[in-house]
């Protein structure tokens, strides 16, 4: 059907239209407002993804070499300016360029933030802080659609980006006033960390890092697939309203929150590699349940329960992945965080469209992708990382 704005009114989530940009019932969308094709709008999303990949690979190693604070401030300022540019963009070309800047700034800020946590904490304290970081990172894509749908009740799509700019400006002010430099002095770092290339080699030669990074990227890919597929499963197939779907997201967010904190507490007694293995086993079970429920054309309760277990399990696994990728790379934390973030973006982008290839966004296709991701992650865990060979975590 065609909405009054001239765009296809195919809902893919709370507050989104077929172009994957926020819209309201009477407020138009990017495609109509700028008089462009849907393909042109989709290219702006591609630009954001490219910006996220470039931002991580560029700024992470730079922060290891030149310090954390300056790259953090520059990246946050870039995100604010890019959001303003999107909100005021007269053409889709400006939107595309500004969205690239948004992706670059957001990804760079995230990488530097993780590196700063590693600078300040080690051992079990690192576990607790990474659990909090993982909690925020995991909740963001779940809560964002709910906030976006509420904003669209009072503003247009341009207003959403203006709100992003205002929020980013607040963060920038906080960073300027309250965030210190956390990287140790240059003369305190080991000689092998002197160049970006040597830091990159040191990180990629660490089998624990490589195994954990592959495992984490597969988990992230299943989450991205769930986020892109679940609106079709619950709204198109099962008939939930956008408000009911938003409530389901909120319930899943609570499960993720609880699981992330439980994971951090259990790491005081258990090794993160073995905990990660247990989480992947549960992930495989939840994916198998989605396959069975999809084949049997089950109703809402079963699919919602399996989805809740799946989302909660990813929240449980994320702190384990973070500890394993960062614990042995104090002076190389920016590089390590950049590689893991880039791998997440690339693999998530490649895998998330698979349900469409497998016959459409259904519980069955989602379950198949979750199962496949869990199997690959288990293989990486036991064939590359080798939990038995991982040094025990310092719990001081």
C-alpha positions in Angstrom: 0.0 0.0 0.0 1.1 3.6 -0.6 1.1 6.0 2.3 0.2 9.7 2.0 3.9 10.6 1.9 4.4 8.6 -1.3 6.5 5.8 0.2 5.7 2.2 0.6 4.2 1.8 4.0 5.8 -1.4 4.9 6.7 -1.5 8.6 9.9 -3.1 9.5 10.0 -2.0 13.1 8.7 0.6 15.5 8.9 4.0 13.8 10.5 2.8 10.6 9.4 2.7 7.0 10.6 0.5 4.1 13.6 2.7 3.6 14.8 1.8 7.1 14.6 5.5 8.1 12.3 6.7 10.8 9.0 8.1 9.8 5.6 9.1 11.2 2.2 8.5 9.7 1.9 12.1 8.6 5.4 13.3 8.5 6.8 11.7 5.4 10.1 9.9 5.0 13.5 10.6 3.4 12.5 9.1 0.1 9.5 11.4 -0.4 11.0 14.5 1.3 14.1 14.5 -0.9 12.4 13.1 -4.0 14.8 10.2 -4.5 14.6 6.5 -5.1 14.5 3.9 -2.3 17.9 2.7 -3.6 19.4 6.1 -3.0 18.2 6.1 0.6 19.6 2.6 1.1 23.0 3.9 0.0 23.0 6.3 2.9 22.7 3.3 5.3 25.7 1.7 3.4 27.6 4.9 4.0 26.9 4.7 7.7 28.2 1.1 7.8 31.3 2.0 5.9 31.9 4.9 8.2 31.6 2.6 11.2 34.2 0.2 9.8 36.7 3.0 8.8 36.2 4.8 12.1 37.1 1.8 14.2 40.2 0.8 12.1 41.5 4.3 11.9 40.9 5.7 15.4 41.6 2.6 17.5 45.3 2.3 16.5 45.7 6.1 16.6 44.4 6.2 20.2 47.2 3.7 21.2 49.8 5.9 19.6 48.6 9.4 20.5 46.3 9.0 23.6 42.6 8.5 24.1 41.2 11.9 25.0 41.8 13.8 21.8 40.5 11.2 19.4 37.4 10.8 21.6 36.6 14.5 21.5 37.2 14.8 17.8 35.1 11.7 17.0 32.2 12.9 19.3 32.3 16.4 17.7 32.3 14.8 14.2 29.1 12.8 15.2 27.4 16.0 16.4 28.2 18.0 13.3 27.2 15.1 11.0 23.9 14.7 12.8 23.2 18.4 12.3 24.2 18.1 8.6 21.7 15.2 8.1 18.9 17.2 9.8 19.5 20.2 7.5 20.5 18.2 4.4 19.0 19.6 1.1 19.9 16.6 -1.0 20.4 12.9 -0.5 24.1 13.3 -1.5 24.6 15.5 1.6 22.7 13.0 3.7 25.0 10.2 2.4 28.1 12.1 3.2 26.9 13.1 6.7 25.8 9.6 7.5 29.3 8.4 6.7 30.5 11.0 9.2 28.0 9.8 11.8 29.1 6.2 11.5 32.8 7.2 11.7 32.3 9.4 14.7 30.1 6.9 16.6 32.3 3.9 16.0 35.5 5.7 16.8 34.0 7.0 20.1 32.9 3.5 21.1 36.3 2.0 20.4 38.1 4.7 22.4 35.7 4.2 25.3 36.4 0.5 25.5 40.2 1.2 25.3 39.9 3.7 28.1 38.2 1.1 30.3 41.1 -1.3 29.6 43.6 1.4 30.5 41.9 2.0 33.9 41.0 -1.5 35.0 42.4 -5.1 35.0 41.4 -8.4 36.5 38.0 -8.7 37.9 37.4 -5.0 37.9 37.8 -5.1 34.1 35.1 -7.8 34.1 32.6 -5.6 36.0 33.3 -2.5 33.8 33.1 -4.5 30.5 29.8 -5.9 31.8 28.5 -2.4 32.1 29.8 -1.4 28.7 28.2 -4.5 27.2 25.0 -3.8 28.9 24.8 -0.3 27.4 25.9 -1.6 24.0 23.4 -4.4 24.1 20.5 -2.3 25.3 21.0 0.5 22.7 19.8 -1.2 19.6 16.8 -2.7 21.5 15.7 0.6 23.2 16.5 2.9 20.2 13.5 1.9 18.1 11.2 2.5 21.0 12.6 6.0 21.6 12.5 6.7 17.9 8.9 5.8 17.6 8.0 8.1 20.4 10.0 11.0 19.0 8.2 10.6 15.7 4.9 11.4 17.4 6.1 15.0 17.6 8.9 15.5 15.1 9.8 14.5 11.5 12.8 12.4 10.5 14.9 15.5 10.5 13.9 16.1 14.1 15.2 12.7 15.0 18.6 13.6 13.8 18.4 17.0 15.5 17.7 15.1 18.7 20.8 12.9 18.1 22.9 16.1 17.6 21.6 17.5 20.9 22.3 14.3 22.7 25.8 14.1 21.2 26.5 17.7 22.2 25.7 16.8 25.8 28.0 13.9 25.7 30.8 16.1 24.2 30.4 18.6 27.0 30.7 15.9 29.6 33.8 14.5 27.9 35.5 17.9 27.8 34.8 18.6 31.4 35.1 15.2 33.0 37.1 12.7 30.9 40.8 12.6 31.5 43.6 11.1 29.4 43.9 7.4 30.5 46.7 6.0 28.3 50.0 5.4 30.2 53.0 7.5 29.3 54.8 6.6 26.2 58.0 5.5 28.1 56.0 3.1 30.2 54.9 1.0 27.2 56.7 -2.0 25.8 59.0 -1.6 22.8 56.9 -3.9 20.6 54.0 -1.4 20.9 56.0 1.4 19.2 54.2 1.3 15.8 50.7 0.6 14.6 51.9 -2.3 12.5 53.6 -4.0 15.5 50.6 -3.5 17.6 48.4 -5.1 14.9 50.7 -8.0 14.6 50.8 -8.6 18.3 47.1 -8.6 18.6 46.5 -10.9 15.6 49.1 -13.4 16.8 47.2 -13.9 20.0 45.1 -17.0 19.5 42.9 -16.2 22.5 42.1 -12.8 20.9 41.5 -14.3 17.5 39.2 -17.0 18.8 37.3 -14.7 21.0 36.9 -12.1 18.2 35.5 -14.7 15.8 33.2 -16.0 18.5 32.0 -12.5 19.4 31.4 -11.5 15.8 29.2 -14.5 15.2 27.2 -13.7 18.3 26.9 -10.1 17.1 25.8 -11.2 13.7 22.9 -13.3 15.2 21.8 -10.2 17.2 21.8 -8.0 14.1 19.9 -10.7 12.2 17.3 -10.8 15.0 16.9 -7.1 15.0 16.3 -7.0 11.3 14.1 -10.1 11.2 12.0 -9.9 14.3 9.7 -7.1 13.2 8.5 -9.2 10.3 8.2 -12.3 12.5 6.2 -10.6 15.3 4.3 -7.9 13.4 3.8 -9.3 9.9 3.4 -13.0 10.8 2.1 -12.9 14.3 0.1 -9.7 14.1 1.6 -7.6 16.9 1.0 -3.9 16.8 4.1 -1.6 16.9 3.3 -0.8 20.6 3.1 -4.5 21.5 6.3 -5.1 19.6 8.0 -2.3 21.5 6.8 -3.9 24.8 8.4 -7.2 23.7 11.7 -5.4 23.0 11.5 -3.9 26.5 11.0 -7.3 28.1 14.0 -8.7 26.1 16.0 -5.7 27.3 15.3 -6.6 30.9 16.5 -10.2 30.2 19.7 -8.9 28.6 20.4 -6.5 31.5 20.0 -9.3 34.1 22.1 -11.7 32.1 25.0 -9.3 31.6 25.2 -8.6 35.3 24.9 -12.3 36.2 27.8 -13.0 33.8 30.0 -10.5 35.5 29.2 -11.9 39.0 29.8 -15.5 37.9 33.2 -14.6 36.5 34.4 -14.0 40.0 34.3 -17.9 40.3 34.3 -19.2 36.8 36.6 -18.8 33.8 35.2 -16.6 31.0 36.1 -19.0 28.2 34.1 -21.9 29.8 31.2 -19.5 30.5 31.3 -18.5 26.9 31.1 -22.1 25.8 28.0 -22.6 28.0 26.4 -19.5 26.6 27.0 -20.7 23.0 25.3 -24.1 23.9 22.2 -22.2 25.1 22.3 -20.1 22.0 22.3 -23.2 19.9 19.4 -24.6 21.8 17.4 -21.4 21.4 18.1 -21.3 17.7 17.0 -24.9 17.4 13.8 -24.1 19.3 13.1 -21.3 16.8 13.6 -23.7 13.9 11.2 -26.2 15.4 8.6 -23.5 16.3 8.9 -22.1 12.8 8.4 -25.5 11.1 5.4 -26.2 13.3 3.9 -22.7 12.7 3.7 -22.1 16.5 2.1 -19.0 17.9 3.4 -16.0 19.8 4.1 -17.5 23.3 6.7 -20.1 22.1 8.5 -17.9 19.6 8.6 -15.0 22.2 10.0 -17.3 24.8 12.7 -18.6 22.5 13.6 -15.1 21.5 13.8 -14.0 25.1 16.3 -16.8 25.9 18.3 -15.9 22.8 18.6 -12.2 23.6 19.4 -12.8 27.2 22.1 -15.3 26.3 23.8 -12.8 24.0 23.8 -10.4 27.0 25.4 -13.1 29.1 28.1 -13.9 26.5 29.2 -10.3 25.7 31.2 -9.6 28.9 33.0 -12.9 28.4 34.0 -11.9 24.9 35.1 -8.5 26.0 37.4 -9.8 28.7 39.0 -12.4 26.5 39.8 -9.9 23.7 41.2 -7.2 25.9 42.7 -8.7 29.1 46.2 -9.3 27.5 46.4 -6.1 25.5 46.8 -3.3 27.9 48.9 -1.0 25.7 47.1 -2.2 22.5 43.5 -1.9 23.7 42.6 0.6 21.0 43.9 -1.7 18.3 42.2 -4.8 19.8 38.8 -3.0 20.2 39.1 -1.7 16.6 39.6 -5.1 15.1 36.8 -6.7 17.1 34.4 -3.8 16.2 35.3 -3.9 12.5 34.8 -7.7 12.5 31.4 -7.3 14.1 30.4 -4.7 11.5 31.5 -6.7 8.5 30.3 -10.1 9.6 27.0 -8.7 10.9 26.4 -6.9 7.6 27.1 -10.1 5.6 25.0 -12.4 7.7 22.0 -10.3 8.6 20.4 -10.5 5.1 20.5 -14.3 5.1 16.9 -14.9 6.3 15.7 -13.2 3.1 17.9 -15.6 1.1 16.5 -18.5 3.0 12.9 -17.8 2.1 12.0 -14.7 4.0 12.1 -13.2 7.4 10.5 -16.0 9.5 11.1 -17.7 12.8 12.4 -20.7 10.8 15.0 -18.7 8.8 16.0 -16.7 11.9 16.5 -20.0 13.8 18.7 -21.4 11.1 21.0 -18.4 11.1 21.2 -18.4 14.9 22.1 -22.2 14.9 24.7 -21.7 12.2 26.2 -18.7 14.0 26.4 -20.7 17.3 28.1 -23.7 15.6 30.7 -21.4 14.0 31.3 -19.7 17.3 31.7 -23.0 19.1 34.2 -24.2 16.5 36.2 -20.9 17.0 36.1 -21.3 20.7 37.3 -24.8 20.9 39.6 -25.0 17.8 41.2 -21.6 17.9 40.8 -20.2 21.5 41.2 -23.5 23.3 39.6 -22.8 26.8 41.9 -25.2 28.6 45.0 -23.1 27.5 43.6 -19.7 28.5 45.5 -18.4 31.6 43.2 -18.0 34.6 41.6 -14.6 35.1 43.1 -12.4 37.8 40.4 -11.8 40.3 42.1 -9.2 42.4 
